[in-house]
Amino acid sequence: MSEDRPQTLKQCVSEALEEYLNQVEHEHINGLYNMVLGEVEAPMLEVVMRHARSNQSKAAAMLGLNRGTLRKKLRQYKLID
């Protein structure tokens, strides 16, 4: 890969997951799918909300979610009351 091109999000996630799996004992891994979703979804929501300046309608549109689903996820990760 060229040094002047940034990595894709997919490449970043793949490298992070590979590094994580290399650091932990495989027999202690359980529920990896939900763990990864939670680890990725919460910061994604935080960043999108920041870029949308806390405008939930704009953030929902950016994410391709309806506003109700966004609010549910924001509450799930304790990003709103």
N, C-alpha and C positions, 0 to 999 in steps of 0.2 A: 504494500500500500504506500502511496506517495506521502512524504512527510508533510506536505503543505495542505493536504486534505484532511478535514476533521473526520473522526470515526463516526459511523452511523450509530444511532441509538441501539439498534440491534447488536452491533459489534460490542458496544460498551456493556450491554446487559450480558451478552455471552461471555465476555472476559471476566466480568464480576462474578458470575455464577460459577465459571470454571475455577476461579481463584477460591471462592467459598468452599466448593466441593473438595478441593485439594487440601484445605485446611482442617476440615472436620472428619471425624471418623464416620464412615458410611453407615455403620450399623446404628448410629444415633440419629440418623436423618429420618424424620417422619413428618408427613404433611407438607412436603416441600412446595407443592403447587400453591396451596393457600398462603404459605409463608412468603413466597416470592410475590404473589399478587398483592399482599398487604404491604410488603416492603416497597413495591413500586407504585402502587396506587396512591398511598398517602402523600408521598412527596410530589407526585404528579399533580394531585389536587391542590396542594399548597402553592406550587409554582404557577399553575394556571390561574388560581384565584388572585395571586399577586399581580400577574400580567393583565388580568381583567379588572384590576383595582377593586377587588371584592364584589364586582357586579356579577351576581349569580346567573343572570340571563345570558350575559356575554360569555361567561365561563362555560355554561352548559352548551352553548352553541359551539364554542371552540372544541369541546370534548365530544360533541355529537350525542349528548345526552339530553333528556328533558330536564327541566329545572327541578322537578320533584325528585327524580333519581339523584341528581347532584346533591340536593339538600340531604337526602338520606345518607349518601356516602360521606358528606361533610360531617354529619352527626356521628356516623359510625366511627370515624377517625378522630372525633372530638375536636374538629376544626371550627365548629359552631356549636352554640348551645341548643 
